[in-house]
Amino acid sequence: MAALWRRRERLRRMSGLCRTVRALSGKNEYDLLVIGGGSGGLACAKEAAQFGRKVAVLDYVEPSPQGTKWGLGGTCVNVGCIPKKLMHQAALLGSALKDAQHYGWNIAQPVHHTWSLMAQAVQNYVKSLNWGHRVQLQDKKVKYFNMKGSFSDPYTIRGLTKAGKETIVTAENIVIATGGRPKYPMHIAGALEYGITSDDLFWLKKSPGKTLVVGASYVSLECAGFLTGIGLDTTVMMRSIPLRGFDQQMASLVTEHMESYGTKFLKRCFPTKVEKLESNRLQVTWKNTDLGTEETDSFDTVMWAVGRAPDTETLNLETIGVKTNSETGKIVVDASEATSVPHIYAIGDITEGRPELTPTAIAAGKLLAQRLFGQSSELMDYDNVPTTVFTPLEYGCVGLSEEMAVRCYGSDNIEVVCLREREQRILGLHFIGPNAGEVIQGFALGIKCGATYPQLMKTIGIHPTCAEEITKLHITKRSGLDATVTGC
């Protein structure tokens, strides 16, 4: 044992010596080290490797409070966009089966859904993407460390494996791309012990059953939408407005359709405690602020969708001088994604004031690598970024909401939603309907290029499509006329 201890002590000293030697020589091991193997981090690393630079990615998934863990690829691949869209598609197929009988198909009603089959298929697909990312890193000669990283000094990262093995990595440039994790309302008794989040939902082997989704974010509404769509008794509890930050007229249309679709809503309510019953069901107590009453009901699953927090706690940012927003915990960056420490950068959901969207993180990561190693000076443009909320009836948008347009230009200067004077530049485009993401993706190019209302009116629609309605917008909100379409 004494010999073993001496050997470990010698190895520890050698590790420290190696770090000292690197510091004295001024030579770091890697040109770029990316902390975080999500969409933005991987895009940045792979782009940098194409310039012949020595690149490493350090990624580690801390299991959720319920013990859920996953592979390389970040939130989008494992517990976000990809499994969400697949389960959304499962719900749409269920709706199509119900409609099919009206088109002559003989399908026995009611149709039944098996959660375990869907979940296994989704999880298998996600695992194939995990493997694909690892292969891509290997092909591009990017070193992958499955370790949790923290700063020892501005150029040195201490990596720790699950087994506790330590590796020291140094780099000339470091990119932080650790993303975010769902918040738990720690002030609510039983929230952590009995609740789940989107980190867990997609990896459940058994159906969540009767589910309460707490929150009014797009994550909440999307999950509640597909749970309802596959036949589960689903309730959304929201304290205030739905889809904060989105156009509120459109947000109301989304929730109204969801209610007609079968999702229940507890509006202006907030939970106070969650208790486990002898039956293993969860009894939730909440307050109704409109009625001033306290109410209870029991559920099989309670899912929290009350926001996300940046995953930066273990990075030791304060010791190296990387500034964060004291309220949000997000990293403060400039237009070039640089932090307060010149050679340390941050991209994606952990950065202050940036949209929490996969495509923006990917684009920002690629552009950052091109500026660092490819003699580019192009900055990421965060204006007019399109997005879609994948609720049962999808909501896609690009540009300003009506509320933001009024704030920026004044209500007298806009016609929802374009400027009234001069060339009538379109400020925002909002669409609710089937395949909203596909519709908005095309129009987003026009908005990015400064499309005007007269140009839109000169655009010939493709008939019959939902998207063509955008080319026929001639009734203004200000006029008060009925915009209901009554013919082709």
Secondary structure, DSSP 8 states (H G I E B T S, - for coil): -HHHHHHHHHHHHHHHHHHHHHHHHT--SEEEEEE--SHHHHHHHHHHHTTT--EEEE------TT-----TTHHHHHHSHHHHHHHHHHHHHHHHHHHHGGGT----SS----HHHHHHHHHHHHHHHHHHHHHHHHHTT-EEE-SEEEEEETTEEEEE-TT--EEEEEEEEEEE---EEE---TTSBTHHHH-B-HHHHTT-SS---SEEEE--SHHHHHHHHHHHHTT--EEEEESS-SSTTS-HHHHHHHHHHHHHHT-EEEETEEEEEEEE-TTS-EEEEEEETTTTEEEEEEESEEEE-S-EEES-GGG-HHHHT--B-TTT--B---TTSB-SSTTEEE-GGGBTTS---HHHHHHHHHHHHHHHHS--------SS--EEE-SSS-EEEEE--HHHHHHHH-GGGEETTEESSTT-BB-EEEEESTTHHHHHHHHHHHHHTT-BHHHHHHS---SS-SGGGGGG----TTT---------
